[in-house]
């Protein structure tokens, strides 16, 4: 679910919408590359916008340099209440710059009426957080709900859901704190070997790293040869020497999970764990390299 807004410039003499008007004085932007958002870049069709002081799920703006005609904006829900306010303010800022009307969900809407609905949407958002938490908490064992967010995706698991059921106001700070973690978010690279699709993660030395407990092919990934959703046969992990800048070992991902020291790991979200910065000697031990 989300809020979908279209702003059209209808004046005979149209003016360009600068990026600075979209982000204002406080927001930042980036381009989604299929796995995560690259800050400071613009995509071919749209950008992701968020506030660095309360990073939420981000809202998308379909915009390109030189845009004069229209922008389409989407805020996913549930989100952080601060981010809902950011979205509303951005809509108002763009509409006033263009002296344009707005459409909400494809229907013409009055800007003042739309802005007056901010508090009601925030209250609805709190209820949506609780409903989401209920679905996760009462769902299948070890189930989680994955949601695209401003910087990278996050997953609400049962532990998080239990907290949000009691305290929906903690959802926004959780989104921010998780995306502020100073770590490398490992994403699998997929390739074919001996007729099988292999998913390969990289774990660098001396670098806190976010890794999945159970690897899965991201939604939307397809086999380039067949066009059908990609199916991965097995996963592996490669160890990278950050000082020498080279790979030095490879092992099966499940074997890695069995061998890595659990005391050096902590929960990150419903799907992932955070491995603390491990030195070269420790990664060699995990990989079974004897010297």
N, C-alpha and C positions, 0 to 999 in steps of 0.2 A: 504494500500500500504506500501511498505517497500523495503529495500535493503537486499538481501539474499546472503551470502557469505559462501562458503565451502573451508576450507583449509585442504589439505591432505598431510600427511607425507609419502613420497615414498621411502626414503632412506632404504637401506637394514638393516642397524643398526639403529633402531628407538630409539629416546629418549623421555622420558616422558615430557609432557607439564605441568609445574607447574602452579598453580593458580596465582602465583605472576607475571608470564609473561602476563597473560590475563589482569590483572588489572593495571599492571605497578606500578608507584609510587604514583599515584593520585586517581585512581578509587576505588570504593568500590563495594561490591556485596551482594546479598541476594537471598533467595529462595521464590518463589511465592507459597502461601499456598491455593490458590483458591479465596482469598478475598483481600489480601494485601501481600507485600513483607516483609519477616523477615530478617533484616540486619544480615550479618555475617554467615548465614546458606547456605548450598548448597542443591539443590534439587536432586532427584534421577537421573534426566537426564540433567537438565540445571540450569543455574544461570542467574540472572538479574544483569546487571552491570550499574553503573552510577557514575557521578562525584558529590561529596557532595557540591561543590561550585556553581554548576548550575544543580540542579536536573531536569531532563527532563522526558522523557517517558521511559528511560532505554533501553538497548539493550540486547537481550538474547544470551547466548552462550551455546550450547549443549556440556557439558563437564562433565566428572566424574574423580575422583582421579585416577591417573595412566594412563590417556589418552595418547595414542601413535599414534593412527591411523588418526583421523580427528576431526575437530570441525566445527560445523555449527553455523553461526552467523546471527542474524536478527535485523535490526534497523527499527522500525516502523516510517512511515512518515505520516503527518508532525511531525517534532520534533523541538528541539532547535538547532540552528546552531552550538553552542558550542558542543552539544552532537554529532552532525554529525562528527565534527572534532575528538572527542574522539573515535568514532567508527572506523574511518579511521586509526587513529594511532594504535588502538588495532589490527586491521587486519594486518597492516604492521609489528607490533612488533611480532605477532605470526608467520607470514609467514617467517620472517627473522630468528627467533629462530629455526624453523624447516627446514629452507632453502627449503621452499616448494612453489609450485605454488598455485594459487587461482582459484576458479570458482565463477562466478557471475551469479545468476539466472540459475544455471545448466550448464553454458557454460564456457569453459576455458578462463581466462583473464590474461593479463599481469599486474603484480603488479604495475609497474611504471606508466602504463597508467591509472590504477584504481586510484592511488594516485593523479595523475594530474587532475582527474575529480572532486576533492573535491569542489572547488569553484563553479563549474557549478551545482552540486547537492544542494549546499546551496542556490543558486539563484532559483533553481526549488522549493526548500522547501518554500521559501517566497511566491511563487505563489500558492503553495498548501495550505498554511495557509489562504490566501485570498479566495481561492475557497471554502475551508471548512467553513470559516466565512460567505460567501455568501449563502451557502446551509442552514446554521443554521438561518441566519437573514431573509432569504426569505421563510423559511419553515413554517410548521404549527405553529399556535399560541402556545406560551409557549414551543415550541419544543427545544430540546437540543441534543448535540452529545456527547456521552460518550466514553472516550478513556482510555484504560489501560495505566498507567504511572508507573514510577519507583517504587514509594512507595505504592500508591493506585490509584484507578481510579479517573479521573476528568471528569467533564462535561462542555462543552462550551455551554452556553446559549446565548440568544439574546443580553444581556448586554455585555458579553465578545466579541461576534461576532462583534458587532458594533465597538468596540475598535480595534480589529484585522484587520477589513476591512481598517481602516485608518492607522494603525500602526502595520504591521505584525511582526516587530522586538520586539513587546511587548509580543509575545506569549511565548518565552523562559523564560523571567523573571516571567511571570504569572505561568508557570508550576513550577518553583522553589519556588516562594513565597507561593503558595498554599500547597505545600508538606513540607514546612518548618514550617507551623503553629503548634504551640505546643498545641496539642489538642488530645483528644481520638476520633478516628474515629469509630463510632458505627456501627456495622454490625449485621444484624438480624440473630438470631438463629431460625431454623425452627423445629417444632415438631407437633405431632398430638394430638388433644384433642377433644373427643366426635365426632370422625369421620371427623374433619376439620383440615386443615393445618393452624397453627398459626405462624406468624412471630413475634419474640419478640426482642425488643431493650432494652438496659440497659443505664440509665442515672445516672452517679455517682454524688454525692455531691462534691462541691468545685473543679470541673474539667471541663474546657472548652471542649465541645463535639460537634462533627459534626454529624448532623442528616439529613435524607432526607425530603424534603417537601412532596413528594409523594413516599412512599415505593414501591419498585419493586423487584421481585426475580431476582438475578444476572443471567446474561446470562450463560448458561451451567449447571445450577442447575437442577437436575432431581429427580423425585420421585424414591426412592430406591426400592419400591415395584413394580412399573409398568415400570420404565425405561423411562417414558415420561417426558417432561419438567414440573418442579414443578409449581403448581398453589397454591398460598396462598389465603386462604379465608378471613383472617382478620389479622390486626397487633395490637400489644399492646406494651406498654413501661413499664419497671420495674424500680423502683427507688432504688438506692444502696447507703447505708450509708457508705461512705469511711472510717470513723473513727471506726465505730462499725463492719465494714466488714459484712454487712448483707442487704438483701432486706427488704424494709419496706412498699412498696406499688406497686400496679399495676393498670394500667388504659388503656382504649382504646386509640389507637394512635391518631385518629382524635380528640378525646376529649382533649387530651394533646395539640395538635396544637391550639385548640380554647382557652385553658386556660393559656398557657405559655405567659409571658409578652413579647410582641414584641420588647420593648425597650431593652431587655436583649439578643436580637438575631441580627445577621447580616448575609448578604449574604456570602456564601462561594464559590459556583460555580453555574453552571446552574441547578443543581439538589438539592443541599444541603444548609443548613444554619448552622451557628456556634452559639451555645448557650454559653454564658459566664459562668464562674464558679458560680454555684448557691448554696447557703448554704442550710443546711438541712431544716430550717424554710420555705424557699421559695418553695422547692420541696414538702413539706407537704402541703403548701397552694395550689399548683397546683393540687396535688393529692386529695384535698378535705378533708384532715385529720385535725380535730379540736381537740385542746388540752385544 
